[in-house]
Amino acid sequence: MIHEGKYEKFKSNDLESLVKIDPFEIMEGIFGGKYLEYRRNWKDTHEEYRDSKFPLHIDVDLEDACNQNCAMCHQKYRSRNGATMTWVLLKKIIDEGVQNGLCAINFGSSAEPLLQKELLMKGINYCNENQIMDIFLHTNGLLLDSEFALLLIDSGLRHICISIDAATVERYKKSRRSNDYDKIVENILNFIKNRERRSKSFPTVRVSFCVNPTNYTEKAMFKEFWADKVDIVEFQGFRHINETPATGGEFEKVKIKCSSPFRRVMIWPEGDMSLCCGYKSPDVTLGNVLNSSIISLWNSDKMNKIRESFKGNEKMPETCLKCLDSNYHIKNKA
């Protein structure tokens, strides 16, 4: 941890974060020992590959669709099917989670959750009512208008994470294939103003920048612009997808440690449950929660075999091998 003025700088696995307001401290103040135990378990599943009886965290996509077509999107390997999750299914997921001590849920992992605003709000409110501690939202921010921002601020949402990946109009246009850079910035700044007017600490606001060969020259500009405006500025490595060049002297392939099979799962709009939001391939899809329980799939023979593969006792799924072999970081991450 490196102090940078009022910020603290963290590096872990494939992330680099500049933190002005530590959400963990705020959450501990709300939930006390329960939250500390959850974070200890989260750390232990990564450091020791420790098994848990139920996922600590569930990622949910409400619709298999996005309103952008980014060059570096990790979903480039497939075509989206446009499926939409029903409230019946979302409620089933949340209810089973609550029954089994679910600690965290995230809306928007491989798709844009604000395309389903009504369902999203219903889900966030229900999670808050049932005291799920960490409630996350990952979005590109295009649909984050002021009216909806107020709903989110009052909903019990704990964290909003907005991916931008550029510091100029020109770079945003190339990376995101969109002319809406100024709109994104305006939406985020207005969100923060509305939160301040409500005198609230939540949701914490994080902006992220996926450092890749198309945008790495703007990393310092991104940090400088957002450092005094949001709670967390995060820089990520990138996964090599067809349209993103992985060659060049500035980048190098890196090995990262994946702990997903021990701590989290992804549930897609039609109910399929897989290891993470990266891939929906058959070898990492565990079943469908419409006709099975989350806990039964989490403790299934297939899932247990995958966990053993991460411990080195079985052959790892081809999808996981491919993913772990596709991560790149900029050489100088200062």
Disulfide bonds with the S-S distance in Angstrom:
none
